[in-house]
Amino acid sequence: MTSEHATPADAAAELRAAVRAVESGERPAASFFNRPEPPKPPKPAQRGGPRPPAAEAGPVAVPEGLPALLAA
């Protein structure tokens, strides 16, 4: 078995083999760029329990001392 047909053990050997294949016309360059996409991360877990009902919009009562406190 020659070194040309040996299984590449590292990334540098794989790259050299790919360059030789493209330069010799044995394989198109695009054939080396078909790696699958990494899996998508899992969706975050939703918080448990029921949600409280939405607050109703409408006028809000302002405590008596609040306007004076904010003006100070």
Phi and psi restraints in degrees (value plus and minus 20) as a CYANA .aco file:
   2 THR   PHI    -108.2   -68.2
   2 THR   PSI     146.8   186.8
   3 SER   PHI     -87.2   -47.2
   3 SER   PSI     -43.0    -3.0
   4 GLU   PHI     -86.2   -46.2
   4 GLU   PSI     -53.2   -13.2
   5 HIS   PHI    -120.8   -80.8
   5 HIS   PSI     -17.2    22.8
   6 ALA   PHI     -94.0   -54.0
   6 ALA   PSI     133.4   173.4
   7 THR   PHI     -93.1   -53.1
   7 THR   PSI     105.6   145.6
   8 PRO   PHI     -84.8   -44.8
   8 PRO   PSI     112.8   152.8
   9 ALA   PHI    -115.0   -75.0
   9 ALA   PSI     -39.0     1.0
  10 ASP   PHI    -159.6  -119.6
  10 ASP   PSI     152.5   192.5
  11 ALA   PHI     -84.4   -44.4
  11 ALA   PSI     -56.4   -16.4
  12 ALA   PHI     -84.5   -44.5
  12 ALA   PSI     -61.2   -21.2
  13 ALA   PHI     -86.1   -46.1
  13 ALA   PSI     -59.6   -19.6
  14 GLU   PHI     -82.1   -42.1
  14 GLU   PSI     -61.4   -21.4
  15 LEU   PHI     -85.6   -45.6
  15 LEU   PSI     -63.7   -23.7
  16 ARG   PHI     -81.2   -41.2
  16 ARG   PSI     -61.8   -21.8
  17 ALA   PHI     -84.6   -44.6
  17 ALA   PSI     -58.8   -18.8
  18 ALA   PHI     -86.0   -46.0
  18 ALA   PSI     -62.0   -22.0
  19 VAL   PHI     -83.2   -43.2
  19 VAL   PSI     -63.5   -23.5
  20 ARG   PHI     -81.3   -41.3
  20 ARG   PSI     -62.0   -22.0
  21 ALA   PHI     -85.2   -45.2
  21 ALA   PSI     -59.4   -19.4
  22 VAL   PHI     -91.2   -51.2
  22 VAL   PSI     -65.1   -25.1
  23 GLU   PHI     -84.5   -44.5
  23 GLU   PSI     -52.6   -12.6
  24 SER   PHI    -103.1   -63.1
  24 SER   PSI     -29.2    10.8
  25 GLY   PHI      64.5   104.5
  25 GLY   PSI     -14.2    25.8
  26 GLU   PHI     -86.0   -46.0
  26 GLU   PSI     -58.6   -18.6
  27 ARG   PHI    -159.3  -119.3
  27 ARG   PSI     126.9   166.9
  28 PRO   PHI     -94.5   -54.5
  28 PRO   PSI     131.7   171.7
  29 ALA   PHI     -80.8   -40.8
  29 ALA   PSI     -54.9   -14.9
  30 ALA   PHI     -83.1   -43.1
  30 ALA   PSI     -42.6    -2.6
  31 SER   PHI     -90.0   -50.0
  31 SER   PSI     -33.9     6.1
  32 PHE   PHI    -112.2   -72.2
  32 PHE   PSI     -24.7    15.3
  33 PHE   PHI    -133.7   -93.7
  33 PHE   PSI      23.0    63.0
  34 ASN   PHI    -136.8   -96.8
  34 ASN   PSI      17.6    57.6
  35 ARG   PHI     -90.3   -50.3
  35 ARG   PSI     121.1   161.1
  36 PRO   PHI     -88.9   -48.9
  36 PRO   PSI     130.9   170.9
  37 GLU   PHI     -89.6   -49.6
  37 GLU   PSI     128.1   168.1
  38 PRO   PHI     -85.6   -45.6
  38 PRO   PSI     133.2   173.2
  39 PRO   PHI     -84.2   -44.2
  39 PRO   PSI     128.4   168.4
  40 LYS   PHI     -91.7   -51.7
  40 LYS   PSI     125.3   165.3
  41 PRO   PHI     -87.4   -47.4
  41 PRO   PSI     131.9   171.9
  42 PRO   PHI     -85.9   -45.9
  42 PRO   PSI     130.8   170.8
  43 LYS   PHI     -88.9   -48.9
  43 LYS   PSI     125.7   165.7
  44 PRO   PHI     -84.6   -44.6
  44 PRO   PSI     124.6   164.6
  45 ALA   PHI     -89.1   -49.1
  45 ALA   PSI     120.8   160.8
  46 GLN   PHI     -99.5   -59.5
  46 GLN   PSI     129.4   169.4
  47 ARG   PHI     -86.7   -46.7
  47 ARG   PSI     120.6   160.6
  48 GLY   PHI     -98.8   -58.8
  48 GLY   PSI     144.6   184.6
  49 GLY   PHI      69.5   109.5
  49 GLY   PSI     136.3   176.3
  50 PRO   PHI     -94.3   -54.3
  50 PRO   PSI     130.8   170.8
  51 ARG   PHI    -106.2   -66.2
  51 ARG   PSI     125.1   165.1
  52 PRO   PHI     -89.8   -49.8
  52 PRO   PSI     134.9   174.9
  53 PRO   PHI     -84.1   -44.1
  53 PRO   PSI     130.3   170.3
  54 ALA   PHI     -84.6   -44.6
  54 ALA   PSI     124.0   164.0
  55 ALA   PHI     -88.4   -48.4
  55 ALA   PSI     121.9   161.9
  56 GLU   PHI    -100.2   -60.2
  56 GLU   PSI     115.3   155.3
  57 ALA   PHI     -97.5   -57.5
  57 ALA   PSI     123.3   163.3
  58 GLY   PHI     146.7   186.7
  58 GLY   PSI    -199.1  -159.1
  59 PRO   PHI     -85.7   -45.7
  59 PRO   PSI     125.5   165.5
  60 VAL   PHI    -137.0   -97.0
  60 VAL   PSI     115.6   155.6
  61 ALA   PHI     -96.5   -56.5
  61 ALA   PSI     110.1   150.1
  62 VAL   PHI    -116.1   -76.1
  62 VAL   PSI     107.0   147.0
  63 PRO   PHI     -78.4   -38.4
  63 PRO   PSI     130.8   170.8
  64 GLU   PHI     -78.6   -38.6
  64 GLU   PSI     -63.6   -23.6
  65 GLY   PHI    -104.4   -64.4
  65 GLY   PSI     -26.3    13.7
  66 LEU   PHI     -85.8   -45.8
  66 LEU   PSI     -67.1   -27.1
  67 PRO   PHI     -79.1   -39.1
  67 PRO   PSI     -59.7   -19.7
  68 ALA   PHI     -88.1   -48.1
  68 ALA   PSI     -58.6   -18.6
  69 LEU   PHI     -85.1   -45.1
  69 LEU   PSI     -60.6   -20.6
  70 LEU   PHI     -91.7   -51.7
  70 LEU   PSI     -49.9    -9.9
  71 ALA   PHI     -95.4   -55.4
  71 ALA   PSI     -41.0    -1.0
